Structures are given as structure tokens and as C-alpha cells.
Amino acid sequence: MKKILVAFDGTFFSEGALEYAFNLSTNNGDLIVGVFIEDLSYVGYATLFGEDYFTFNDALLNKLEHEDDTKFSLSIARFETLCKASGKNYQVHLNKGVPVNELVRESLFADLIVIGYRTFFSNIIGEASFLKDILQEAACPVMAVPDQCAPFKSILLTFDGKPSSVYAIKQFTQLLPDVYNGLDVVLLSITKSKEEKLEYSQLMQEYLAVHYREVKFENFAGEANEAILSIAESMKSPLIIMGAFGRNVVSRFFSRSTASKILKHQSLPIFVCHK
């Protein structure tokens, strides 16, 4: 049984993210929790800079808050309607606070977070800072998905020879065994140079042989984010499993240039996990 969080910002409802969660929920005992977060980070700015920092008068601020409340209510109603129609066990958590902090707190008591790329990305200028923070700080695996749901046709496992990369692969393998059954699986081994030899390669292959019917092995020397995108673009609708490359690579992977490539393809869901 799994507890899956689906994160919404309240003003944008990602039906694709919810559909992905439905597809990942294969047990009648699974619980899908819609986490709707009202962003109160502006309160901190008001405290720091004073009320004059905002040019809103009280009437305008009340109007904006009322509009947000209406959008939240509509999003929650839509979530409940879709969950009931799909016969899923569900709960609604309505949180108020700084979105990153609230979702990280919720992640302590969940098996997986599903979040649409554009849920907290569409109104952010430049890098997808919220998404990167969640990928780096969450206490459970995170699946960042396109807002148009597409079935997985292959799995791309990423490996750099370090125990942390093994941990990410094991978390995916044990948490979502029904996802990869019957799919093409590729293990991408990444080194900094062609001469470098990865530690634990033989043991990694032995582990995969127990859990996967067949695995294709690819090697790439160079930058991790370039390697992942290069191999993913040659595969059919892959789900990317990563977590071996630390915070810096996650940050680069969701830089403006790389994220734009992911969003352009609209078919690159990513499972991120770290210790």
C-alpha cells in the first residue's frame, strides 16, 4: 500500500499530475492525498519590508484573497470529483504557509509526491526554483511529470557507481514494481571521463537481474544532465530515474535551458530520490 501526495498550488489544477497518481496507484488500499497550499510567504515580506512594500489597499487585497479562495474551492471540488469517479481512496489537505516548507513537511509522512511541471512553474521567471527546492529537500521520492499524462513505454535508470545512485534505483524498484513490468529498461552509467571505471558495476547488474526481465546497458562520459537528456531523447516515452548526482546536478537539470527542453518534449516524467 502506498500514500501518494499530489501537490497543487490552488490556482492551477494539473489533471495530468492526478492522472499519473491514479496510474501509479495499483492497490485498493492506496491513499491519494491532494495537497493544496495557500502561499503565505508574502506575510514574511510584509514583516521584513513593512506594509508599504505592497501597493495594495485593503479592498484590493481582500478582493485578491477572495479570488484565490474561489480558485482553491474549484480545484478541490475537481480533485474530489475525479477521485470518486476513479474509485480511489483520497483525502484533501489544505495548508497555509510557504509552499516549499509545507510540502517538505508533508513528505515526511508519504511514500511519493507527484507534481506537475507547471503546477509551481508557470508563474516563475527564470529557473523552476520551487520544483528544484522540492526535488532537493523532500523526505520521500518525487515524481515531476508533464501536465499531459502519457503512459510510460520505457525506463531510464541512471547510475554513477556511488551508493546514492543505487538507493534511488532501489527506491523506485521496490516502490513501483507494477510500473516497469514489461517495459524496456536502460541502465545509463555516467562517468566524468572514458577512462574512469565505475565502482559496484557488477553488483548493480546482479541486482537488476533479479528484478528486471531484461536491461540494456549504456555508457556516457561527460556531464550528467547532458547524458540523461541525450539518452532519453533516443527512447520511447521514458520515465527517468535519477538521484545519484546530488543537488548541483538537480539544479542544472532544472535550469532554464534544460527545463525548456523537457517541457518541449512533454513526455519526460522524472522520478527523483536521494538520501
Secondary structure, 3 states (H helix, E strand, C coil): CCEEEEEECCCCCCHHHHHHHHHHCCCCCCEEEEEEEEECHHHHHHHHHCHHHCCCCHHHHHHHHHHHHHHHHHHHHHHHHHHHHHCCEEEEEEEEECHHHHHHHHHCCCCEEEEECCCCCCCCCCCCHHHHHHHHHCCCCEEEECCCCCCCCEEEEEECCCHHHHHHHHHHHHHCHHHHCCCEEEEEEEECCCCCCCCCHHHHHHHHHHHCCCEEEEEEECCHHHHHHHHHHCCCCEEEEECCCHHHHHHHHCCHHHHHHHHHHCCCCEEECCC
